[in-house]
């Protein structure tokens, strides 16, 4: 007997813990009983397991294994949990290999909902991988093993002092760049982990898994994931959005990731006129969708052997490291990672398709802006000018722009974490102006930019703007902010003296005059919002006027 539980048999043993099948004598039900392995029982590991119990107790969602109780037996802590009948995704991959992409997307959609509930109460998992996602007999996903999870209210460092100095919490192949570089983690680190799992489900191996931990770490920090040509474009877009090196450029939350997954399912797999729900089932041996056949045909006509994701942005200065967490079971080894030659990135589905190129050529698509800025501007416009103005804007829109903006969606079909062609964004701005007959273009652009700045400075990227609160920090981190919102060009900032700022955008190949004008006003309002008092920014050069760069000068009241 361990508490009220009668141990029946051992289910599995890992490096840190042993999992037993037990019977609850009080409530007459089977439970999974997790106990700390005797050979690793230390004060640190005891504390870690008890923290796992408290973490599980804080989350109430059907997609997260439920806790029934916790305690100690002969000096070893135990946790009684819901008994989940099924298999973990690591074992499934080892036995069956890659799964159909639509099935993988539906599983990950369930996982996003469970993890969103955890994030809502401040719990970050920090060790998402196939073996920590269980698939039940009724095709539901359960998130397990919160052994290295941490809650926001924990004291700084309280989640990390349980390891020896230099030891990393987590499994190397699934750690995000900020975890490896800085030893801290937030919700975006879990987004990265889920992106790695989705890649592995579709491709059969983790995106950055290499022969050694050192090689794996180097790959995570340096390489882009390489995709098979048979993988549908919307699936690649979802994975790419999760695996951006810069955490600020990554999908910001599980709910945003869920929206991206639903969008991919509807675009590539759902019958026309239907919506996708996490509970929808699909047959194991599904047919390849028309979209996927068309995408495959188009790619094969260019004879490109593989496709690489959109290039990563600069590494984040955000957080986290870790070593293997408590294991509840032993699983077969994962398949060997794919080693493929690198090729250029593929266009996002939100970009205007470039002209066809010769067979065997590689397209490097750049010139896109982050959806969070586009969506903020559109929502402000609709609120201020009404639906009639939005309809008039639609009348001015090209076919490509109409494909990007959807009037039947509350957010106009713009995904905050998505990427959109810079020139299309410029065309959108022009259509908005024409729909309301703007007379004072600068005043209108300033009002629009102010709305965009307010939404972003106070939104999911608020941590990003803390990096530029002083002129010295702005000089050091201007490019990082720029690359979060635009995937080409270099923003160089200089503060020659107190109260003065100079900024230049170089190599902005897909420049658009309308977009550039908004950028200047957005810089003004963003910097005002974070403390540059009475700042006024003026654009002094623009490549649309034949200048070599786009340049801006600002004056503000120094503190």
N, C-alpha and C positions, 0 to 999 in steps of 0.2 A: 504493500500500500504506500502510495505517495499522496499525502493529503487524502482527499476523498476518492482518489483514482486507483484502480487496480490495473497494474501493468500486465498486458497480455503477450506482447511480443515486440521485438525490435523491428522497426521499419527501415531505418537507414542510419548511417553514421558518417559524419563529416569530420573535418579537422578540428572543429571547435565544440561540436555538440552531437548528441545522440537523440534520435527521434523514435518514440515508442508509440504503438497503438495501445490505448488504455480505455478503461470503461469508467464512466462517472457513476458512482454508486448512489449518489443523491438524486440525480436527474435522469438516470437510466439512459445514457447515450454514449456513443463512442466519441473519443477525443484523441487528438494528437498531442502527445506529451513530449516537450522538448527539454532536455536536461544538458547541463554543461558537462562536457567530457572531463573525466577525472584527471587526465594527464595535463590538461591546460587550465585547471581550476586555480586561479589567482584572484587577488582582490580586484584587479583591473577587469578581468573577464567576468567576474561575478557582477560587478557594477554595470558592465556593458549589457549583460543579459537582462538585468532588472530594468535598465533604461529601455531596452527593447519592449518589455512588457508594458511600461508606462506609455511608450509611444503608440503601440497597438491599441491600447485602451482609449487613446485620444481620438481615434479615427473610427467613424461609423459609416461604412459603405459596403455594399454587397460584393464589391470587387476586391476587397482587402480582407484577408483571413482574420476572423474574429477571435478575440482572446476571451477565455472563460475564467482564468484565474492564474495566480502566480504565487510562488513561495520558495522555501528551501527544504531540502531533505538531506540529512547527514552532511550539512555544510555546503551542499551544491544547489544552486538555484534551478527552478523549473518553471516552465510556462505551459499551461494547458490551453490548447487552441482548437478551433474548429477543424474537424477532420475533412480534408478535401480529397475526394476520390477522383483521380485523374492522373495526368503525367505532366512533367514540366517541359517547357519548350526546348530545352537543351537535349533531353532524351528523345523527344520527337524528331528533332533535326538529325540526331545521330542515327535514328532508326529509319527515317523516311527521306531525309534530305530536304532541299528547299520546298516550300509550300507555294501554292498559287498566290500571286500578289494580292488579289482581292480578299482572299481569306486572311492573309497577314494583316492587311489594312483593317479589317473588321476586328481582329483580335486587339490590335494596337488602339483602335478607337475605344474599346472597352477599358483598356489599361489607362488611357488618358482620363476617362471619367473617374476611375478609382483614385488616380494620383492627384487629380484636381481636388478631390475631397480631402486628401491628405495635406495638400498644400494650403487649403483653406484654413486648416487648424495649425499651420506652421510647421508641418512635418515634411522634411526633404529626405527621400529614400537613400540617395547617394551610392547605390550599388545595383542599379537595374541591369539585368542580363537575362538570357533565356532561362537559366536554371532558377531564377527567382520569379518566374511567371508560370503559374500552373494552369493547365487546360483541363477543365472538368469534363465529365462524360457528356454533359449537355452543351458543350462547345462554349463555355464561359471562361473568361480569364480571371484568375485570382492573383493578386500581388502578394508575395510572401517575403520573409526574411528581412526584417527591419533592424537587423543587428547593428548596423553602422548608421542608421538613420539619426537625424538630429532635428530638434525643434528650435524654432527661432528664439524662444524665450530662454533657452539654455545659455549659461554664461559663456562669454567668448573663450574658446579653447576647450570647453568642457566636453565636447564630443571628440576631441582629438588626443587628450592627454592619456588616454587608455592604451596608447601604443608607444612602443619605444621610439626614440628620436630618429627621424628619417624614415620611419615605416609609413607606408601609404595605406589608408583605409579604402577598400574597394578592390575590384578586379581590374588589372591594368588595361586589358583590351577594350574596356567599356568606360574608362575614365575620360572626362572632358579635359580640354587643355587647361582650363582655369584650376581644375583639381590638381593636375600634375604640377603646374607652375606655382600655385599659391596656397594650396592646401585647404581651401574653403569651397563651399558649394551652396548654390541656391536652386530655385525651381528650374532654371535654365540648364543646370547640370543634369537634372533628371530628363529634360527634353533631349539632351545629347544621348544619354543612355538608351532612351527608347528609340531614338533614330538608329543607333547601332544595332539594336535588336531587330528592328524592321528590315534593315539592310541584310542581316544574317538570315532572317526568315526567307527573304527573296533570293539571296545569292548563295546561301549555304555556308558562309564563313563570315566572321566579324570583319568590318571594313578596314581595321588597322591591325589585326592580329598578325604578329610576326613570330619568328623562331625564338626570340628572347624578350625579356621584359624591357631591356634597353632599346632594342630595335622597335618594339611596339610603341614605347613612349616617343621615340623619335618620329615614327610614322604619324602618330596622333597630332604632334605639334607641326609636322611639315607637309604631310601628303594629303591629297584629295581622294575621296572614295572613287573607285572605278566600277562602273556599272556594265552589265551585259546589255547588248543591243536589244535583247528580247524583252527587257523590262519596260513597261509602259511609261511614257513621259510623265504623266501626273504622279506616278509613284516616285520617280526620280526627284521630282520637284519637292515632294514631302520630305524625303530623306535629306536632300541638300539643305532644306530650310532648318532641319534639326542639327546638322553637322557643320555649321559655320564655326570656324575657330574662335572668332570674336563672339563672346557670349551676348554682347549687346546687339549684334546683328542676327542672332539666332531667334527662333520662335520664342516668344517671351513667356508663354504660359501653356499649361496643358489644355486649356479651353481653346486657345488659338490653334494649337496643334490638332485638336479634335475637329475644328472647323476646316482646316486644311485637308484632313483625311476624308471628311465627308465630301468635300469638293472633289477630291481625286476619285472617290468611289462613284460619285454621280457622273463625273466626266468620262471615266474610262469603263465603268462596269454596270452602272444602274440602267435599266430600261428607261426610255424617255418618259418623262411625266411622273416618275416615282421619286421618292426621297429615301435616303439611307438611314437606317437606325442601327445602333450597335447590336441589337438582338436579331437582326435579319440573318438568316442562315443561307449558305451557299453550298452546293455539292462539292465534294472533295475533288472530283475530276470534272472541272468546269471547262467550258469552251473558251477559246481566246476571243476577246471582244473585238468588234469591228474596229474600234479605235486603236487597239493594240496591233491588229493586223495591218492597219493603214500606217501606223507609226513605224512598224517593223519594215514594211515595204519601202517607205520613204528613206529610212536609214540605210537599208541594204543597197538602195540605188546609189548611195554615196560611197558604198564599200568601206565604211568605217568599222574596224573590228570591235572597238569598244568605245564607251562614252564616259567622259569624266565629268564630275560635278562642276558647278560654278565655282571659280577660284575663291578660297577663303579670304576673309578680311584679316586685318592685323590681329594677332593674338590678344585676348582680353587680359586686363589686369585684374579681372575678377578672380574667384577662389577655387582650391581643394586638392589633397592626396589621400591614399588609403591602402591597407593590406587585406588579405583574404578575410572575409567576415565569417561568422559562425556558419558552419555547413550543416544542413539537415540530411543530406543524402549524398552518395557518391554517384556520379554520372559518367557515361562514356565520354572519352575525349572529343572535343570539338573537331570538326574537319579542318584541314589545313587551309590557311587563308589563300585568297586568290592573288597571284602576282601577275599583273598585266601591264603592258606598256602604257605610258601616259599619253593621253590625247587631250585636245582642247575641250573646254566646257560646252555644254549644250544649252540652248536658249530655254528660258522659262516659258511656260505656256502663256504668260501674260505679255510676252514681248511680241512685237511685230515680226513675222517670219522674214528672214533675210532672203535675198535672191538665191536660187539654186546654184551650187558650185559644181565644179568638175568632179567626176567620180574619184573617190579616194581622198578628197580634200577634207580639211578639218575646219569647222567654224568656231571662232572664238567670239562669243557674244558678250558684249559689255554695253554699258550705257543704260542702266536701270536705276530706278529710285524706289525707296522703301514705301510699302503700302500704307504704313501708319500716317505718314504726312499727307498722302493723297486722300485717304479716307477722312482725315480730320478736316481738310479743306472742303471736300464735297458735303459733308454733314453740316458744316457751318453755312455753306451756300444755301442748302436746302432749307435750313431753319430760318435764315434771314430773308430769303427772297421767295420761298414757297415753291410748291410743286409746279406751278405754271412756268416759272423760270427754268426749272429743271427740264421740263418738257421742251422748252425752246432751245435749251442747250443741246438736247438730243437731236433737234432738227439741224443743228450746225455740225453734228458729229459725223466723222467718216465711218466707213464700215469697220475699220480696225478699232476705232475708239468705241463704237457701239458694242464690239465684242468684249471690250475691257470693262465697260460700265453697264451694270444691269439695273434698270429702273424698277424691277419687281422685287428687289432685295432692299431691306432696311439700311444696309451699309453699302448699297450700290454695287454689290459683288466684289468690293475691294477688301482683300485680306490684309490685315495690319502687318503681318510678317511676310507678305508676298513682295515680289519685285516687279516693277512696271517700267516699260520702255520710256526713257527720259523724253524723247521727242513726242511720244503719245501724251505724256503728262503735259508737255508744253501745248500741244493741240487742245487738250482738255481745258487748260487755263484760258486759251484764246476763245474757245466756245463758250465758256462761262461769261467772259467779258461781253461777247457779242449778244448773248441772250438777254442781258439787262441794259445794254447800251451805255456802258461805262463812259463817263466824261473825264473824270479825274483818275487816270489810270494808276498813278502812284498812291493816291489815297485808298483806292480800292485794293491794290496789291498789299498795302500795309495792313489793312484790316483783315484780309485773308491770312496773311503771314502771322499776324498776332494770334488769330484763332488756332492756327497750326502749332505755333510755339507754346501757347498755353496748354494745349492738350498733350503735347509731348513732354514738356518740362515737368508736368505734374502726373505723367502717366508711367507706363512700364519702363521707360528709359530715363527716369529721373536720376538714377544712380550715375548714368553716363555724364550728365551735365554737371555733376559735382566735380568732375575732372577738369573743368575750365573756369572755375570761379575766380581765379586771379589771372592777371596778364601772363605771369610766368607759366602757370598751368595751361593756359590757352595756347601759348607757343608750343608747349610740349605735346599737347593732346588734340590739337585742332584736326589733324588727319584722322585720328581715331573716330572723332565725332562724324566727320565727313563720310568716312567709309561705312559707317553704320547706316547712312541714308542714301549714299550713292556709290555704285560699285566701280566707278572709274574716276580718274582725275586725282590731283593732289591739292589739298588745301594747306597753304602755308600762312601762318599768322605771326605777326611781329608787333611788339609794343615798343616803339622807339623811345618813348618817354611817357611819364605819368599822364594819363588822360587821353592818350592817343593809341589807336589801333590801325594796323594795316593788314589786309588779307588778300591773297592771290589764289585763284584756282587755275592750275596748269593741267595741260593734257586732258581737257574735258572734251573728248572727241565728239560725243553725241550731244553737244551743247544745244540748247534751245533758248532763244532770247526771253520768252515768257517765263520759263523755269528759272533762268538766271536772275531775273528781276525779283522774283519771289524769294530766291535764296538770300539776296541782300537784305530784304526786309525781315526775313525769318531770323537771320543772324542778329539783327538789331533787337528784335523782341525777345529772343532767347537769352541774349546776354543781359538785357534789362531785367528779365525775370529772375536771373540768378545773382544780381547785385551790381551791374555796371550802370550806375545812376545817370539818368538823362542821356543815355547813349543815342547818338544819331549816326547811322551808317549811310554812306553815299557810294554808289557805284561809279568809279572813275574810268574804267576801261571794260570793254566787252568784245569778245571775239566776233560777235555779230557785226561790230563796227570796223572790223579789220585789225583790231588790236591783237597782240600775241597772247594775252592772258585776260582773264576776267579779274579785275582788281576792285577792292573796296577800301574806303578809309572811314574811320570812325572817331568820334570825339565824345568823351564822357567826363563826368565829374569824379576825379579820383578821391578815395577816402583818406 
